[in-house]
Amino acid sequence: MAYVPASRPLPAAGHAPAEERDSAVVPKLVALFLGIAVGVLIPVMIWLAASAQSASSDAKAAKAAAASAAAAPAMAMPGTAKPATLAGGATATPSFAGVAPANADALAAAHRAVPAALPRLQPGPVARVSLSINHRTISIAPGIRYDAWTFGDSAPGPVIHVRQGQTVKVTLTNDAPMPHSVDFHAARIAPNLAFMDVDPGKSFTFSFKANDAGVFMYHCGTKPVLAHIANGMYGAIVVEPRAGVLPHADRQYVLVSSEWYLNGPGDRQPAQLDIVKADQMTPDWVTWNGYAGQYVKHPLTAMPGDTVRFWVVAAGPSLDTDFHVVGTLLNRAWVNQDMTQSQRNVQTALVPAGGGGVFDVRITKPGLYPFVSHSFASVNMGQVGLLKVGDVQGTMSH
Ligand SMILES: [Cu+2]
């Protein structure tokens, strides 16, 4: 915005004649100019005063809003950040985005990528799902460790694959030192009966019928939910429509996006949750299946002409995913996992935090096709992978 100094002379006063040859004319001209100057200056001064008042009010309102929302971003390089604070006084650590040890490339190569292939269905009318709950130290990026809370041994937890119409019988076993629970978005069930806290050392079983097809999030629903999800307690359940409903797919992959909020770099000792960053939605890492960039070093694969189906969940806890495959379009997009209708030839599809979407691509030309959230700050923080179509060499970044 341009800033106009208050002392700058107004045009009406600045263009007075420098020389006057006819002295009789001078008083008239002076009177005329004074008249014009007064006529112009008074409204201008009133307007300037009103503007200043308005700007002052706006500034006060913005300051109050910023303080109450505690929304000041904390995105700066390590060591240079001015810490952001919550209204209560809690302070966020600086950003640890992109922290990498010297051997990060070798660590990325040695990392065993989380299998993204859709697991097999269980036959029969009942699908049994056992979920243990643990507190574990996991890797979330090359050389970066985090003290997570997990379903099973990993974050995300195991992918669950059932058929529409099957009964899902869930047994939760809490091997962690504090209460946890599980909330299935695929279930229509009273939360107070099914999603309740399970104490340490206890087990709990409940069932629901998977009547709604799609890909859904499951997560811990114990308060504070933000902390339990941010610490890793989430996963995906694929409820596949009845046989023959969906077009054939040659390859099927499940991708869960999530972000991580670290209270330290995590390279020398495991990081833990920075709840201020989580409240402010300023993550350090954003990942596919829990580990930054893992499918860049270890791409998902397809052959030219294959139909590749992505079952995508955005676990958040707070960021949406804008699903995009570079170099192609989504031939079919079942947005918001509504499996009754698909959109065609979509460039980018929104997967909201806590939501899911199913996307088919059919790529005929061999190459390396990055899949990202097209919210590109997330790419910079690790939410990028490669789909390798055909027998191609090398890698690429995006
Ligand atoms: Cu929990």
Boltz pocket constraint, residues with backbone or C-beta under 6 A from the ligand:
constraints:
  - pocket:
      binder: B
      contacts: [[A, 149], [A, 179], [A, 180], [A, 181], [A, 220], [A, 221], [A, 222], [A, 228], [A, 233]]
      max_distance: 6.0
